[in-house]
Amino acid sequence: MGGSEPALRLHEDPGLQPERTVMAWGRTMLSLFVASAVFLRWLPHYGPAVVLLMLLSGLAAAGIYASQQRRYRNGSEGIRAGRVEADIVAVVSTGASVAVLGVLALWILAAKVLS
């Protein structure tokens, strides 16, 4: 129990679920930021409507980033208590964001093709 203990250690095994979950959400956040950058490449071809896609993707990624600390803490406390619950709000809101991104992207592409 010396000075080598990390400051934020809420459970005994550092390789347990909270770390893997946070890393998975981090990959999702990175993917949304990359999608936002890809949408930036669409701007000259599909016009200013692409800015909406960039903003939505960026906001979804920022939301994940803002909730990472809370998600880790809840997972760690859940392990200590013996009961871990899924973050349904985060999963549904991320899924809805990705679905809306897909629909808007298809709408922008279709509008360009039909015009």
Contacts in CASP RR format, 6 or more apart in sequence:
PFRMAT RR
TARGET T0000
AUTHOR 0000-0000-0000
METHOD contacts of the structure
MODEL  1
MGGSEPALRLHEDPGLQPERTVMAWGRTMLSLFVASAVFLRWLPHYGPAV
VLLMLLSGLAAAGIYASQQRRYRNGSEGIRAGRVEADIVAVVSTGASVAV
LGVLALWILAAKVLS
6 14 0 8 1.000
10 18 0 8 1.000
10 73 0 8 1.000
10 76 0 8 1.000
10 77 0 8 1.000
10 79 0 8 1.000
10 80 0 8 1.000
11 18 0 8 1.000
11 76 0 8 1.000
11 79 0 8 1.000
11 80 0 8 1.000
16 79 0 8 1.000
17 75 0 8 1.000
17 79 0 8 1.000
17 84 0 8 1.000
18 71 0 8 1.000
18 72 0 8 1.000
18 75 0 8 1.000
18 76 0 8 1.000
18 79 0 8 1.000
19 72 0 8 1.000
21 71 0 8 1.000
21 72 0 8 1.000
21 75 0 8 1.000
22 68 0 8 1.000
22 71 0 8 1.000
22 72 0 8 1.000
25 64 0 8 1.000
25 68 0 8 1.000
25 71 0 8 1.000
25 90 0 8 1.000
26 64 0 8 1.000
26 68 0 8 1.000
28 64 0 8 1.000
28 94 0 8 1.000
29 61 0 8 1.000
29 64 0 8 1.000
29 65 0 8 1.000
30 61 0 8 1.000
32 57 0 8 1.000
32 58 0 8 1.000
32 60 0 8 1.000
32 61 0 8 1.000
32 64 0 8 1.000
32 97 0 8 1.000
33 57 0 8 1.000
33 58 0 8 1.000
33 61 0 8 1.000
35 57 0 8 1.000
35 101 0 8 1.000
36 53 0 8 1.000
36 54 0 8 1.000
36 57 0 8 1.000
36 58 0 8 1.000
36 61 0 8 1.000
39 50 0 8 1.000
39 53 0 8 1.000
39 54 0 8 1.000
39 57 0 8 1.000
39 105 0 8 1.000
40 50 0 8 1.000
40 54 0 8 1.000
42 50 0 8 1.000
42 53 0 8 1.000
42 108 0 8 1.000
43 50 0 8 1.000
43 51 0 8 1.000
45 112 0 8 1.000
46 108 0 8 1.000
46 109 0 8 1.000
46 112 0 8 1.000
49 108 0 8 1.000
49 111 0 8 1.000
50 108 0 8 1.000
52 104 0 8 1.000
53 101 0 8 1.000
53 104 0 8 1.000
53 105 0 8 1.000
53 108 0 8 1.000
56 97 0 8 1.000
56 100 0 8 1.000
56 101 0 8 1.000
56 104 0 8 1.000
57 97 0 8 1.000
57 101 0 8 1.000
59 97 0 8 1.000
60 93 0 8 1.000
60 94 0 8 1.000
60 97 0 8 1.000
60 98 0 8 1.000
60 101 0 8 1.000
64 90 0 8 1.000
64 94 0 8 1.000
67 87 0 8 1.000
67 90 0 8 1.000
71 87 0 8 1.000
71 90 0 8 1.000
74 85 0 8 1.000
74 87 0 8 1.000
75 84 0 8 1.000
78 84 0 8 1.000
78 85 0 8 1.000
END
